[in-house]
Amino acid sequence: MRGGMNMNNMMKQMKKMQDQMVKAQEELKEKTVEGSAGGGVVTVVVNGHKEVKDVIIKPEAVDPDDVEMLQDLVLAAINDAMKQVDDLTSQSMGKFTGGMNIPGLF
């Protein structure tokens, strides 16, 4: 009976896939995306692990009489960047999950 052999192969394949997924996740950390708002007056740089790396605010975005607008622009830029990270993660990890959304994987 050769059942054990197939199980062994499957475990090897799983391990290989796991290693590739770990590598892909590490690569995501190295990648960055830029989210912007207000036509680029506020730019936020985020890496693939959703860590904000940089916030760039051009002087024309700063109006002491309208701090709320600046806050909204920063929020919009962050949300834009986070959405791009989600897209990047889907592309990068999608090849492993075959489009399945596995809860708790990311």
C-alpha positions in Angstrom: 0.0 0.0 0.0 1.4 3.3 -1.0 -0.9 5.7 0.7 1.9 7.0 3.0 3.9 8.1 0.0 1.2 10.4 -1.3 0.6 11.9 2.1 4.3 12.7 2.2 4.2 14.4 -1.2 1.2 16.4 -0.1 3.0 17.6 3.0 6.0 18.6 1.0 3.8 20.6 -1.4 2.0 22.3 1.5 5.4 23.2 3.1 6.7 24.5 -0.2 3.5 26.6 -0.7 3.8 27.9 2.9 7.4 28.9 2.3 6.4 30.8 -0.9 3.6 32.5 1.0 6.0 33.6 3.8 8.4 34.9 1.1 5.6 36.8 -0.7 4.5 38.4 2.6 8.1 39.5 3.3 8.3 40.9 -0.2 5.1 42.8 0.5 6.8 44.5 3.4 9.4 45.8 1.1 6.9 47.2 -1.4 5.3 50.6 -0.9 2.3 52.3 -2.4 1.4 56.0 -2.4 -2.1 57.2 -1.6 -2.9 60.8 -2.3 -5.7 63.3 -2.0 -6.5 66.8 -3.0 -4.8 66.4 -6.4 -1.6 65.3 -4.7 -1.3 68.0 -2.0 -1.4 65.2 0.6 0.5 62.0 -0.1 0.8 59.0 2.2 3.4 56.2 1.6 2.4 52.8 3.1 4.2 49.5 2.8 2.6 46.2 2.0 2.1 45.4 5.7 0.0 48.6 6.1 2.7 50.5 8.0 2.6 54.2 7.2 6.1 55.1 6.1 5.7 58.7 5.1 3.2 61.6 5.1 3.9 64.4 2.7 1.8 67.6 3.0 2.4 70.4 0.6 2.3 73.9 2.0 -0.8 74.9 0.0 -2.8 72.2 1.9 -2.2 74.0 5.2 -4.8 76.5 5.9 -4.9 77.5 9.6 -8.5 78.5 9.2 -9.5 75.1 7.8 -7.7 72.4 9.7 -10.6 70.1 9.1 -10.0 70.1 5.4 -6.4 69.0 6.0 -7.5 66.2 8.3 -10.0 65.0 5.7 -7.3 65.1 3.0 -4.9 63.1 5.2 -7.6 60.5 6.0 -8.5 60.3 2.3 -4.9 59.8 1.3 -4.4 57.0 4.0 -7.6 55.2 2.9 -6.4 55.5 -0.8 -3.1 53.9 0.2 -4.7 51.2 2.3 -7.0 50.2 -0.6 -3.9 50.0 -2.9 -2.2 47.7 -0.3 -5.3 45.5 -0.3 -5.1 45.2 -4.1 -1.4 44.5 -3.9 -1.9 41.8 -1.3 -4.7 40.2 -3.3 -2.5 40.1 -6.4 0.5 38.8 -4.5 -1.3 36.2 -2.3 -4.0 35.4 -4.8 -1.8 33.1 -6.7 -1.5 30.8 -3.6 -5.2 30.9 -2.6 -6.5 30.7 -6.1 -8.8 33.6 -5.3 -10.2 31.9 -2.2 -10.5 34.3 0.7 -9.1 32.3 3.6 -10.0 34.0 6.9 -7.1 34.9 9.2 -4.5 34.3 6.4 -3.6 37.9 6.0 
